[in-house]
Amino acid sequence: MSPADKFKKATSRHRAEPVEIWKARKFIHEHAEEQLALTKVAKMVNISANHLSEKFKEVTGMNFVDYVAHDRFEKARHLLLNSNRRISEIAFAAGFQSLSQFNRVFKKLSGKSPTECRAARLRRRKRR
């Protein structure tokens, strides 16, 4: 299963989800541009970090770090395709701590670099 498919499965609403996991996912989505540590999110949903880590993986099929990276990737991809902001601005706006981290995650999840992704979008627009 591709990383994108795993994220779609992790974010689907096809099954009941424990309230603490729902709250954690909501917090991650609303605060993705901030530094997010497992301990911080666990504190916000009032459970231990170990319990959150185990339940998160069990329910979503992804570990906490991968889920946060995917959420940030989705935000960055949206900005990349729908704005003219510089790639570095997009990386930090989405919550990545460095440009190299952003480039690595983006390439891993999309198969293209952010620059390649934007260039492909521009080529498609010119064809219209």
N, C-alpha and C positions, 0 to 999 in steps of 0.2 A: 504494500500500500504506500502510495506516495506521501510525502509530508503534507501536501495540500489536502489530500483525502483524509489523512489522520486529523487534521485541524477541523475540517468540515464535520467529521464524525464527532469530534470532541465538543463542537459548538452546536450540535443539533439538539432539537427539543423532542426527540422521539421517545425518550424514556424519562421516567421520574428521576429527579436528581435531588440528593440531600440538600437541604437549605443552606448548609455551610459552604458547599461547593458552589451553589448558585451565587451566593453572596461573594465568595472569593473571585469567581469569574467576572462578576459585575464590577467589583473593585479593580481588578486587573484592567478591564476594558476602560474604565473611567480614569484610571491613573497610570496608564501605560507610559506616558511621557516622563514620569518620575522614576527614580530608582526604586525598584521593587525587589524586596527580599522576601523569601518564604516566611521568615519570622514576622515581618511587618504585616503581611497579608493574614497570617494565622492570628495575630493579635487583633486585627480588625474584625475577624469573624469569630473571635473568642474560642479558639481551639488551639491545641499544641501544634507546633510546626511539624513534628513527626506524624501526627494524626492527619493533618492537612495533606502532607506529602503523600501518604499512603492512600487516603481516600481520593485525592485528586487524580492520581494515576489510575486507580481502580475505576472511577466514574468516567473520566475523559479519555483514558487510554494513552495519555501523554503525561510526561512529568512536568512539573511546575515551570522549569526553565524553558523547555521547548514550547510550552503553551504561551508564555510571555513573549518569546521570540516570534511566534506565529502571529500573535495579536499585533505586535509592533510592525511586523512585515506587512500585514494586511492594511494597516493605517498608512504606512509608507508607500505601498503600491498605489493606493487610492490617490494620495497626494502627488505621486510621481506622474500618474496618468491624467490628473485633472488640475494641475497647476503648473506654473512656470517657475516655481521656486527652485533655487539651486539644490543639487542633490545633497550637499552637506546640511543645508537648512532642513530638508525633509528628514534626514537621518536623525537629527537631534530633536525635531518636532515630534517624531514618532516614539522617542524614548531611548534610542540607541545611545550608548555611552561613548562610542567612538565611531569614526567613519570606517575604520577597518572592520570592526564588528558588524556594522551595517552591511558593508559590501559582502562579507563572508556569509551572513545569514541570507541576504537577498539572493545571492548566487545559488546557495544550497536549496532554497525553497522554490525558486522560479526557474533555475537553469540558465539564467541570464544575469549579467551585471545590471545595476540600475541604469547605467548609461545605455547599454544595449536595449533594455526594455523601453526606455524613453524614445530612442531612435526608431525602434520598430513602430511605436505608436505614431510618431511623426510621419513615417513612410506610409502608414495606412491612411492617415488623414489626407496626405497629398494625392493619393490615388482616387479619392472621392470626388 
